[in-house]
């Protein structure tokens, strides 16, 4: 049985996760598809090798998007022993020959090599070994940070959501003022004469129509995703928003046409502000949700950052070598010194000490 995890974007509620799971289970060979709405992940288990394109097409047909989890890591190495341009070329060639290395660039002036590689294919130790075999010494630069694709994706989504919310609010506020302002007679709100619903009903209706269009564009995803899920027979919250605001907008357009035809009494039956304000408020809710997700994700990553970055690898049962956690493999024997954090899950083979389990048990 083959199992793989992917990123799912576009989900907003529990029905979304159910729709994604159903769409994947319809594929021949898929035995299970477990969707996590909070982490935006789906784990697919199948009896055969499932092409990513086939899975992606099924999820897209359901109204969402599927992305592979990239395992690419960027690392900078200090290279010792280089004296000329041919030395840097030799190191670069040695690194590029390794399976799993996507790119390698060596800077002779700074004696550093920037390598992009897949840690699932090649380990840091193999990269250092390749440099050593070329006649030089390599060591990892301390304090560097890996590129966090998930964080970048969330930041991009939040930035896009912020732009759409601001765009929607800019047009929703004057729309609400024009549509509802005359109803608050006690406030005596000012409105230009050419927008007076009694004297110029056509201007009154057309202005609201034009102000609503940018708001609909800002919330276009409700209509694209909501329509897809409705057609597929698995409507979600986006479908409800699309139907409600779409009906209000179309009814307003219909009455606007009749107003231009001479039926000015319908000037009181325009519901453009309902569609515009509802979309704006839901976008606000989406923005708050995306913002809170980002903060939660950062808090989890900070907690994970407390884990040690290296481990003491026992060689021949006596000598130890400090290696990064990416280089620790199943079956390795590690040494944990008193006062240190335990770097990985494992079985205690020997020794005696005390371990602080308060984070697991809740005891002080």
C-alpha positions as CSV (number, residue, x, y, z in Angstrom):
1,X,0.0,0.0,0.0
2,X,1.3,3.4,-0.9
3,X,0.7,6.5,1.3
4,X,1.4,10.1,0.5
5,X,0.4,13.5,1.9
6,X,-0.5,16.6,-0.1
7,X,-1.6,20.2,0.5
8,X,-5.2,21.2,-0.2
9,X,-6.1,24.8,-0.7
10,X,-9.5,26.5,-0.9
11,X,-11.2,24.6,2.0
12,X,-13.3,26.7,4.3
13,X,-15.5,24.4,6.3
14,X,-16.1,20.7,7.2
15,X,-18.2,20.1,4.1
16,X,-15.2,21.2,2.0
17,X,-13.0,18.5,3.5
18,X,-15.8,15.9,3.0
19,X,-16.0,17.0,-0.7
20,X,-12.3,16.6,-1.2
21,X,-12.3,13.2,0.5
22,X,-15.2,12.0,-1.7
23,X,-13.6,13.2,-4.9
24,X,-10.4,11.3,-4.2
25,X,-12.1,8.1,-3.1
26,X,-13.8,7.9,-6.5
27,X,-10.4,7.3,-8.1
28,X,-9.7,3.7,-8.9
29,X,-7.0,2.4,-6.5
30,X,-7.6,5.0,-3.7
31,X,-8.5,3.1,-0.5
32,X,-8.6,6.1,1.9
33,X,-8.3,9.9,1.8
34,X,-8.0,11.5,5.2
35,X,-8.5,15.3,5.1
36,X,-7.4,17.6,7.9
37,X,-9.1,21.0,7.6
38,X,-6.9,22.8,10.1
39,X,-3.5,21.8,8.6
40,X,-4.9,21.8,5.0
41,X,-3.4,18.4,4.4
42,X,-4.8,15.2,2.9
43,X,-3.2,11.8,3.3
44,X,-4.0,9.4,0.4
45,X,-3.6,5.7,0.7
46,X,-3.8,3.5,-2.4
47,X,-3.3,0.0,-3.6
48,X,-1.3,1.3,-6.6
49,X,1.0,4.2,-7.6
50,X,-1.3,7.2,-7.9
51,X,-0.1,9.9,-10.4
52,X,-0.2,13.3,-8.9
53,X,-1.9,14.7,-12.0
54,X,-4.8,12.3,-11.6
55,X,-5.3,13.3,-7.9
56,X,-5.0,17.0,-8.7
57,X,-7.6,16.8,-11.5
58,X,-10.1,15.1,-9.1
59,X,-9.6,17.8,-6.4
60,X,-9.9,20.6,-9.0
61,X,-13.1,19.2,-10.3
62,X,-14.4,19.4,-6.8
63,X,-13.6,23.1,-6.7
64,X,-10.3,23.0,-4.8
65,X,-6.5,22.8,-5.5
66,X,-4.0,20.1,-4.7
67,X,-0.3,20.8,-4.3
68,X,2.7,18.5,-3.6
69,X,4.7,19.1,-0.4
70,X,8.1,20.2,-1.5
71,X,11.0,18.7,0.4
72,X,13.6,21.0,-1.2
73,X,16.1,22.4,1.3
74,X,18.6,25.3,0.8
75,X,21.8,25.1,2.6
76,X,25.0,27.1,2.7
77,X,28.3,25.3,3.3
78,X,31.7,26.8,4.3
79,X,34.3,25.4,1.9
80,X,37.9,25.2,3.0
81,X,40.9,24.7,0.8
82,X,39.9,26.6,-2.4
83,X,42.6,28.8,-3.9
84,X,41.5,29.5,-7.5
85,X,38.6,29.5,-9.9
86,X,39.3,25.9,-10.9
87,X,38.9,24.9,-7.2
88,X,35.4,26.4,-7.0
89,X,34.5,24.7,-10.3
90,X,35.7,21.4,-9.0
91,X,33.6,21.7,-5.9
92,X,30.5,22.8,-7.9
93,X,30.8,19.8,-10.3
94,X,31.2,17.4,-7.4
95,X,28.0,18.7,-5.8
96,X,26.0,18.8,-9.0
97,X,26.8,15.1,-9.7
98,X,25.1,14.0,-6.6
99,X,21.6,12.5,-7.0
100,X,19.0,14.7,-5.3
101,X,21.0,18.0,-5.8
102,X,19.0,20.4,-7.8
103,X,21.5,23.3,-8.0
104,X,24.9,24.2,-6.6
105,X,26.7,27.5,-6.7
106,X,30.2,28.1,-5.2
107,X,31.5,31.6,-4.4
108,X,35.3,31.7,-4.3
109,X,35.4,35.1,-2.7
110,X,33.4,34.1,0.4
111,X,34.4,30.4,0.3
112,X,30.8,29.4,0.5
113,X,28.6,27.0,-1.5
114,X,24.9,27.4,-1.8
115,X,23.2,24.0,-2.5
116,X,19.5,23.2,-3.2
117,X,18.8,19.5,-2.6
118,X,16.1,17.1,-1.6
119,X,16.8,15.7,1.9
120,X,14.6,12.7,1.1
121,X,17.1,11.6,-1.6
122,X,20.5,12.8,-0.2
123,X,21.7,13.7,3.2
124,X,23.9,16.5,4.4
125,X,26.7,14.0,5.2
126,X,26.7,12.8,1.6
127,X,27.1,16.4,0.4
128,X,30.1,17.0,2.7
129,X,31.6,13.6,1.6
130,X,31.3,14.7,-2.0
131,X,33.3,17.9,-1.3
132,X,35.9,15.9,0.7
133,X,36.3,13.5,-2.2
134,X,37.0,16.5,-4.4
135,X,39.9,17.4,-2.1
136,X,38.3,20.1,0.1
137,X,36.5,20.4,3.5
138,X,32.9,21.4,4.0
139,X,31.0,22.5,7.1
140,X,27.4,23.7,7.5
141,X,26.9,27.4,8.2
142,X,25.4,27.8,11.7
143,X,22.2,29.7,12.3
144,X,20.8,29.4,8.8
145,X,17.0,29.0,8.3
146,X,15.4,26.6,5.9
147,X,12.9,28.0,3.4
148,X,9.5,27.3,4.9
149,X,7.2,26.8,1.9
150,X,4.1,26.5,4.0
151,X,4.8,29.8,5.8
152,X,5.3,31.5,2.5
153,X,2.1,30.1,1.1
154,X,0.1,31.3,4.1
155,X,1.7,34.7,3.9
156,X,0.8,35.0,0.3
157,X,-2.8,33.9,1.0
158,X,-3.1,36.4,3.8
159,X,-1.7,39.2,1.6
160,X,-4.2,38.3,-1.2
161,X,-7.1,38.2,1.3
162,X,-6.1,41.6,2.8
163,X,-6.1,43.2,-0.7
164,X,-9.5,41.7,-1.5
165,X,-11.0,42.8,1.8
166,X,-9.7,46.4,1.5
167,X,-11.0,46.5,-2.1
168,X,-14.4,45.3,-1.1
169,X,-14.7,47.7,1.9
170,X,-13.7,50.7,-0.2
171,X,-16.8,50.2,-2.4
172,X,-19.1,48.7,0.2
173,X,-19.0,51.8,2.5
174,X,-20.3,54.3,-0.1
175,X,-22.7,51.7,-1.5
176,X,-24.3,51.3,2.0
177,X,-24.3,55.1,2.5
178,X,-26.1,55.8,-0.8
179,X,-28.6,52.9,-0.5
180,X,-29.5,53.3,3.2
181,X,-28.6,56.9,4.0
182,X,-32.0,58.4,3.1
183,X,-33.8,56.0,5.4
184,X,-32.2,57.7,8.5
185,X,-34.1,61.0,8.3
186,X,-33.2,62.0,11.8
187,X,-29.5,62.0,11.0
188,X,-30.1,64.3,7.9
189,X,-27.3,62.6,6.0
190,X,-26.1,64.6,2.9
191,X,-26.4,63.1,-0.6
192,X,-25.7,64.8,-3.9
193,X,-28.8,65.9,-5.8
194,X,-28.0,63.8,-8.8
195,X,-28.1,60.7,-6.6
196,X,-31.5,61.5,-5.0
197,X,-33.7,58.5,-5.4
198,X,-36.8,60.6,-6.0
199,X,-35.4,63.1,-8.5
200,X,-32.9,60.9,-10.3
201,X,-33.9,57.2,-9.8
202,X,-31.8,56.0,-12.8
203,X,-28.6,57.6,-11.4
204,X,-29.5,56.2,-8.0
205,X,-29.8,52.6,-9.3
206,X,-26.9,52.7,-11.8
207,X,-24.5,54.1,-9.2
208,X,-25.3,51.2,-6.8
209,X,-24.8,48.7,-9.7
210,X,-21.4,50.1,-10.6
211,X,-20.3,50.1,-6.9
212,X,-21.4,46.5,-6.5
213,X,-19.4,45.1,-9.4
214,X,-15.9,45.6,-7.8
215,X,-17.2,43.9,-4.6
216,X,-18.4,40.9,-6.6
217,X,-14.9,40.7,-8.3
218,X,-13.2,40.8,-4.8
219,X,-15.4,37.9,-3.7
220,X,-15.4,36.1,-7.0
221,X,-14.0,33.0,-5.4
222,X,-17.3,32.4,-3.6
223,X,-19.0,32.1,-7.0
224,X,-16.4,30.0,-8.8
225,X,-15.9,27.5,-5.9
226,X,-19.6,27.6,-4.9
227,X,-20.8,26.9,-8.4
228,X,-18.3,24.0,-8.9
229,X,-19.3,22.3,-5.6
230,X,-23.0,22.8,-6.4
231,X,-22.6,21.1,-9.8
232,X,-20.7,18.3,-8.2
233,X,-23.5,17.7,-5.7
234,X,-21.5,18.7,-2.6
235,X,-22.4,22.4,-1.8
236,X,-20.6,24.2,0.9
237,X,-20.6,27.6,2.6
238,X,-19.3,29.3,-0.6
239,X,-22.4,27.9,-2.4
240,X,-24.7,29.6,0.2
241,X,-22.9,32.9,-0.2
242,X,-23.0,32.7,-4.0
243,X,-26.7,31.9,-4.1
244,X,-27.7,34.5,-1.6
245,X,-25.6,37.4,-2.9
246,X,-26.1,36.4,-6.5
247,X,-29.9,36.4,-6.2
248,X,-29.8,39.8,-4.5
249,X,-27.6,41.2,-7.3
250,X,-29.6,39.8,-10.2
251,X,-32.8,41.0,-8.7
252,X,-31.3,44.4,-8.4
253,X,-30.1,44.3,-12.0
254,X,-33.6,43.3,-13.1
255,X,-35.3,46.2,-11.2
256,X,-32.6,48.6,-12.6
257,X,-33.6,47.6,-16.1
258,X,-37.3,48.2,-15.3
259,X,-36.4,51.6,-13.7
260,X,-34.7,52.7,-16.9
261,X,-37.9,51.5,-18.7
262,X,-40.0,53.9,-16.6
263,X,-41.1,51.9,-13.6
264,X,-39.4,54.3,-11.0
265,X,-41.4,52.9,-8.1
266,X,-39.0,50.0,-8.0
267,X,-36.2,52.3,-6.8
268,X,-37.1,51.1,-3.3
269,X,-36.6,47.4,-4.3
270,X,-32.9,47.5,-5.0
271,X,-30.8,45.1,-3.0
272,X,-27.3,45.8,-4.2
273,X,-26.1,46.9,-0.7
274,X,-27.2,43.5,0.7
275,X,-25.0,41.6,-1.8
276,X,-22.1,44.0,-1.3
277,X,-22.1,44.2,2.5
278,X,-22.6,40.4,2.9
279,X,-19.6,39.7,0.7
280,X,-17.5,42.3,2.6
281,X,-18.4,40.9,6.0
282,X,-17.7,37.4,5.0
283,X,-14.3,38.5,3.5
284,X,-13.6,40.1,6.9
285,X,-14.4,36.8,8.6
286,X,-12.1,34.9,6.1
287,X,-9.3,37.4,6.8
288,X,-9.6,37.0,10.6
289,X,-9.6,33.2,10.1
290,X,-6.5,33.3,7.8
291,X,-4.8,35.6,10.3
292,X,-5.5,33.3,13.2
293,X,-4.3,30.3,11.3
294,X,-1.1,32.0,10.5
295,X,-0.5,32.9,14.2
296,X,-1.3,29.3,15.3
297,X,1.1,27.9,12.7
298,X,3.9,30.3,13.8
299,X,3.3,29.2,17.5
300,X,3.6,25.6,16.5
301,X,6.7,26.2,14.6
302,X,8.3,28.1,17.5
303,X,7.5,25.1,19.7
304,X,9.1,22.8,17.2
305,X,12.1,25.1,17.1
306,X,12.8,24.1,20.7
307,X,13.9,20.7,19.5
308,X,17.7,20.2,19.2
309,X,19.2,20.8,15.7
310,X,21.9,18.2,16.1
311,X,22.5,14.7,17.6
312,X,25.5,12.9,18.9
313,X,26.0,9.9,16.6
314,X,27.9,6.9,18.2
315,X,30.4,5.5,15.8
316,X,31.8,2.0,16.6
317,X,30.1,2.3,20.0
318,X,32.6,4.7,21.4
319,X,33.4,7.7,19.3
320,X,30.8,10.4,18.7
321,X,30.1,12.7,15.8
322,X,27.7,15.6,15.8
323,X,25.3,15.3,12.9
324,X,22.2,17.2,11.9
325,X,18.8,15.6,12.5
326,X,18.3,15.2,8.7
327,X,21.3,12.8,8.7
328,X,19.9,10.5,11.5
329,X,18.7,7.3,10.0
330,X,16.7,4.4,11.4
331,X,19.1,2.1,13.3
332,X,21.6,4.8,14.3
333,X,22.8,4.7,17.9
334,X,22.7,8.2,19.6
335,X,24.2,9.5,22.8
336,X,22.1,11.8,24.9
337,X,24.1,13.6,27.6
338,X,22.6,14.8,30.9
339,X,20.7,18.0,30.6
340,X,20.3,17.7,26.9
341,X,17.0,17.4,25.0
342,X,16.2,14.1,23.3
343,X,16.6,14.8,19.6
344,X,14.5,12.0,18.0
345,X,12.1,9.2,18.9
346,X,13.8,6.0,19.8
347,X,14.3,3.1,22.2
348,X,16.7,3.4,25.2
349,X,19.5,0.8,24.7
350,X,21.5,1.6,27.8
351,X,22.5,4.0,30.5
352,X,20.7,5.7,33.4
353,X,19.4,9.2,33.8
354,X,16.3,11.3,34.5
355,X,14.0,12.9,31.8
356,X,11.8,15.9,32.3
357,X,8.3,14.6,31.1
358,X,6.3,17.6,32.3
359,X,5.3,18.7,28.8
360,X,3.8,15.2,28.3
361,X,2.3,14.6,31.7
362,X,1.4,18.2,32.7
363,X,3.1,17.7,36.0
364,X,5.3,20.5,37.4
